[in-house]
Amino acid sequence: MFRKFLKSFTFTVLVFFLSAAAIVQPASATSPEDLNFTMKVYYSVGIPSATLGTWESSGLLQQSGGIDETVRFAGWTEAGMFIKNIQGITKLSNANGTIKIKSQLHEDFLDFSTYQVGVNGTWTVMNGTGVYAGLHGQGTVNILGQLYPCTASPSGLCLVETRTYTGQGHFEP
């Protein structure tokens, strides 16, 4: 009789724990999807942290907003004109939250006949807030910049950039 009770009790406890384990599953990450950003950025050459711009995204996110950015340049030539390596932290924001993206870039070309500069590299989502909390993503970036004379810059040059970020992203809990 005791063995029958013990078997029944053991079976009941086992069913309880298996049921509880099935109910209490940890949240899992979403499947990777295309995550693309298009940005228009304006700034004065010589004041790299003073940026204005807009962004919109497609794929995983269908959003748009404003840009705040900090960049660091390295690899200047003696003339001080040719930038070879660029590290940027770009904060995209709107009423839903912020997305912080780190970019590692290098100059592809600088054409003085057309006043254009080409830059490419990689990007990674560092973090997000609001509805973007838990966002992870990475990919490649291509930038085409157009230099033009302006009086707002200490160097006398301003730059408008069209940026295309392509990659994959997902949300993690």
BASEBA-674824 format. One record per residue (C-alpha): residue in three letters; x, y, z. Coordinates in nm, 2 decimals. Layout:
residues N
aa:Ala | u:X | v:Y | w:Z;
...
This chain:
residues 173
aa:Met | u:0.00 | v:0.00 | w:0.00;
aa:Phe | u:0.28 | v:0.24 | w:0.09;
aa:Arg | u:0.46 | v:0.16 | w:-0.24;
aa:Lys | u:0.14 | v:0.24 | w:-0.43;
aa:Phe | u:0.11 | v:0.57 | w:-0.25;
aa:Leu | u:0.48 | v:0.65 | w:-0.30;
aa:Lys | u:0.45 | v:0.58 | w:-0.68;
aa:Ser | u:0.14 | v:0.79 | w:-0.70;
aa:Phe | u:0.30 | v:1.07 | w:-0.50;
aa:Thr | u:0.62 | v:1.06 | w:-0.71;
aa:Phe | u:0.42 | v:1.07 | w:-1.03;
aa:Thr | u:0.21 | v:1.36 | w:-0.91;
aa:Val | u:0.52 | v:1.56 | w:-0.81;
aa:Leu | u:0.69 | v:1.48 | w:-1.14;
aa:Val | u:0.38 | v:1.60 | w:-1.34;
aa:Phe | u:0.36 | v:1.92 | w:-1.13;
aa:Phe | u:0.73 | v:2.01 | w:-1.19;
aa:Leu | u:0.71 | v:1.93 | w:-1.56;
aa:Ser | u:0.40 | v:2.14 | w:-1.60;
aa:Ala | u:0.55 | v:2.43 | w:-1.41;
aa:Ala | u:0.86 | v:2.41 | w:-1.63;
aa:Ala | u:0.65 | v:2.42 | w:-1.94;
aa:Ile | u:0.46 | v:2.72 | w:-1.82;
aa:Val | u:0.76 | v:2.92 | w:-1.69;
aa:Gln | u:0.97 | v:2.94 | w:-2.00;
aa:Pro | u:1.23 | v:3.22 | w:-2.02;
aa:Ala | u:1.15 | v:3.48 | w:-2.29;
aa:Ser | u:1.36 | v:3.42 | w:-2.60;
aa:Ala | u:1.50 | v:3.65 | w:-2.86;
aa:Thr | u:1.31 | v:3.72 | w:-3.18;
aa:Ser | u:1.44 | v:3.58 | w:-3.51;
aa:Pro | u:1.68 | v:3.80 | w:-3.70;
aa:Glu | u:1.52 | v:4.03 | w:-3.96;
aa:Asp | u:1.65 | v:4.29 | w:-4.20;
aa:Leu | u:1.73 | v:4.62 | w:-4.02;
aa:Asn | u:1.81 | v:4.91 | w:-4.24;
aa:Phe | u:1.85 | v:5.28 | w:-4.16;
aa:Thr | u:1.87 | v:5.58 | w:-4.40;
aa:Met | u:2.01 | v:5.90 | w:-4.26;
aa:Lys | u:2.07 | v:6.26 | w:-4.38;
aa:Val | u:2.34 | v:6.43 | w:-4.17;
aa:Tyr | u:2.46 | v:6.79 | w:-4.19;
aa:Tyr | u:2.76 | v:6.93 | w:-4.00;
aa:Ser | u:3.03 | v:7.19 | w:-4.02;
aa:Val | u:3.38 | v:7.05 | w:-4.09;
aa:Gly | u:3.59 | v:7.12 | w:-3.79;
aa:Ile | u:3.30 | v:7.09 | w:-3.55;
aa:Pro | u:3.23 | v:6.71 | w:-3.58;
aa:Ser | u:3.00 | v:6.68 | w:-3.27;
aa:Ala | u:2.77 | v:6.96 | w:-3.40;
aa:Thr | u:2.54 | v:6.75 | w:-3.61;
aa:Leu | u:2.19 | v:6.79 | w:-3.73;
aa:Gly | u:2.00 | v:6.52 | w:-3.92;
aa:Thr | u:1.71 | v:6.29 | w:-3.97;
aa:Trp | u:1.67 | v:5.91 | w:-3.99;
aa:Glu | u:1.42 | v:5.65 | w:-4.10;
aa:Ser | u:1.43 | v:5.28 | w:-4.08;
aa:Ser | u:1.28 | v:4.98 | w:-4.26;
aa:Gly | u:1.26 | v:4.61 | w:-4.20;
aa:Leu | u:1.24 | v:4.52 | w:-3.83;
aa:Leu | u:1.16 | v:4.88 | w:-3.74;
aa:Gln | u:0.94 | v:5.12 | w:-3.93;
aa:Gln | u:1.04 | v:5.44 | w:-3.75;
aa:Ser | u:1.19 | v:5.79 | w:-3.81;
aa:Gly | u:1.34 | v:6.07 | w:-3.59;
aa:Gly | u:1.63 | v:6.30 | w:-3.52;
aa:Ile | u:2.01 | v:6.24 | w:-3.48;
aa:Asp | u:2.27 | v:6.34 | w:-3.22;
aa:Glu | u:2.62 | v:6.23 | w:-3.30;
aa:Thr | u:2.98 | v:6.23 | w:-3.17;
aa:Val | u:3.27 | v:6.13 | w:-3.40;
aa:Arg | u:3.64 | v:6.08 | w:-3.37;
aa:Phe | u:3.88 | v:6.11 | w:-3.66;
aa:Ala | u:4.22 | v:5.95 | w:-3.69;
aa:Gly | u:4.48 | v:5.92 | w:-3.97;
aa:Trp | u:4.51 | v:6.28 | w:-4.07;
aa:Thr | u:4.78 | v:6.36 | w:-4.33;
aa:Glu | u:5.02 | v:6.65 | w:-4.29;
aa:Ala | u:4.78 | v:6.87 | w:-4.49;
aa:Gly | u:4.51 | v:6.79 | w:-4.24;
aa:Met | u:4.26 | v:6.70 | w:-4.51;
aa:Phe | u:4.25 | v:6.32 | w:-4.55;
aa:Ile | u:4.08 | v:6.12 | w:-4.28;
aa:Lys | u:4.14 | v:5.75 | w:-4.29;
aa:Asn | u:3.96 | v:5.62 | w:-3.98;
aa:Ile | u:3.64 | v:5.74 | w:-3.82;
aa:Gln | u:3.46 | v:5.61 | w:-3.51;
aa:Gly | u:3.11 | v:5.74 | w:-3.46;
aa:Ile | u:2.85 | v:5.71 | w:-3.19;
aa:Thr | u:2.51 | v:5.80 | w:-3.34;
aa:Lys | u:2.20 | v:5.84 | w:-3.12;
aa:Leu | u:1.88 | v:5.81 | w:-3.31;
aa:Ser | u:1.58 | v:5.94 | w:-3.11;
aa:Asn | u:1.20 | v:5.99 | w:-3.14;
aa:Ala | u:0.91 | v:5.99 | w:-2.90;
aa:Asn | u:0.93 | v:5.61 | w:-2.87;
aa:Gly | u:1.29 | v:5.61 | w:-2.73;
aa:Thr | u:1.65 | v:5.61 | w:-2.85;
aa:Ile | u:1.89 | v:5.38 | w:-3.04;
aa:Lys | u:2.26 | v:5.42 | w:-2.99;
aa:Ile | u:2.48 | v:5.29 | w:-3.28;
aa:Lys | u:2.86 | v:5.26 | w:-3.29;
aa:Ser | u:3.02 | v:5.28 | w:-3.63;
aa:Gln | u:3.38 | v:5.19 | w:-3.74;
aa:Leu | u:3.44 | v:5.36 | w:-4.07;
aa:His | u:3.72 | v:5.43 | w:-4.31;
aa:Glu | u:3.75 | v:5.68 | w:-4.60;
aa:Asp | u:3.70 | v:5.52 | w:-4.94;
aa:Phe | u:3.76 | v:5.83 | w:-5.15;
aa:Leu | u:3.79 | v:6.20 | w:-5.15;
aa:Asp | u:3.73 | v:6.37 | w:-5.49;
aa:Phe | u:3.82 | v:6.74 | w:-5.51;
aa:Ser | u:3.68 | v:6.77 | w:-5.86;
aa:Thr | u:3.33 | v:6.69 | w:-5.74;
aa:Tyr | u:3.38 | v:6.78 | w:-5.37;
aa:Gln | u:3.25 | v:6.43 | w:-5.27;
aa:Val | u:3.38 | v:6.19 | w:-5.00;
aa:Gly | u:3.29 | v:5.82 | w:-4.97;
aa:Val | u:3.31 | v:5.64 | w:-4.64;
aa:Asn | u:3.22 | v:5.28 | w:-4.56;
aa:Gly | u:3.25 | v:5.04 | w:-4.26;
aa:Thr | u:3.05 | v:4.85 | w:-4.01;
aa:Trp | u:2.79 | v:4.93 | w:-3.74;
aa:Thr | u:2.65 | v:4.77 | w:-3.42;
aa:Val | u:2.36 | v:4.87 | w:-3.21;
aa:Met | u:2.50 | v:4.94 | w:-2.86;
aa:Asn | u:2.17 | v:4.98 | w:-2.68;
aa:Gly | u:1.82 | v:5.11 | w:-2.69;
aa:Thr | u:1.56 | v:5.27 | w:-2.46;
aa:Gly | u:1.18 | v:5.28 | w:-2.46;
aa:Val | u:1.04 | v:5.05 | w:-2.73;
aa:Tyr | u:1.39 | v:4.99 | w:-2.86;
aa:Ala | u:1.51 | v:4.83 | w:-2.53;
aa:Gly | u:1.66 | v:4.49 | w:-2.61;
aa:Leu | u:1.73 | v:4.58 | w:-2.97;
aa:His | u:2.05 | v:4.42 | w:-3.11;
aa:Gly | u:2.18 | v:4.46 | w:-3.47;
aa:Gln | u:2.48 | v:4.50 | w:-3.69;
aa:Gly | u:2.57 | v:4.54 | w:-4.05;
aa:Thr | u:2.75 | v:4.76 | w:-4.30;
aa:Val | u:2.73 | v:5.13 | w:-4.37;
aa:Asn | u:2.80 | v:5.33 | w:-4.69;
aa:Ile | u:2.82 | v:5.71 | w:-4.68;
aa:Leu | u:2.83 | v:5.96 | w:-4.96;
aa:Gly | u:2.92 | v:6.31 | w:-4.85;
aa:Gln | u:2.91 | v:6.63 | w:-5.04;
aa:Leu | u:3.14 | v:6.91 | w:-4.93;
aa:Tyr | u:3.03 | v:7.27 | w:-4.99;
aa:Pro | u:3.16 | v:7.61 | w:-4.88;
aa:Cys | u:2.98 | v:7.77 | w:-4.58;
aa:Thr | u:3.05 | v:8.05 | w:-4.33;
aa:Ala | u:2.91 | v:7.85 | w:-4.03;
aa:Ser | u:3.23 | v:7.64 | w:-4.01;
aa:Pro | u:3.58 | v:7.73 | w:-3.89;
aa:Ser | u:3.72 | v:7.55 | w:-4.19;
aa:Gly | u:3.49 | v:7.72 | w:-4.43;
aa:Leu | u:3.35 | v:7.38 | w:-4.53;
aa:Cys | u:3.02 | v:7.21 | w:-4.45;
aa:Leu | u:2.92 | v:6.85 | w:-4.53;
aa:Val | u:2.59 | v:6.68 | w:-4.60;
aa:Glu | u:2.60 | v:6.30 | w:-4.59;
aa:Thr | u:2.36 | v:6.04 | w:-4.72;
aa:Arg | u:2.41 | v:5.73 | w:-4.51;
aa:Thr | u:2.28 | v:5.38 | w:-4.58;
aa:Tyr | u:2.30 | v:5.12 | w:-4.30;
aa:Thr | u:2.21 | v:4.77 | w:-4.40;
aa:Gly | u:2.21 | v:4.47 | w:-4.17;
aa:Gln | u:2.01 | v:4.23 | w:-3.94;
aa:Gly | u:1.85 | v:4.29 | w:-3.61;
aa:His | u:1.64 | v:4.13 | w:-3.34;
aa:Phe | u:1.50 | v:4.19 | w:-2.99;
aa:Glu | u:1.62 | v:4.02 | w:-2.68;
aa:Pro | u:1.44 | v:4.03 | w:-2.35;
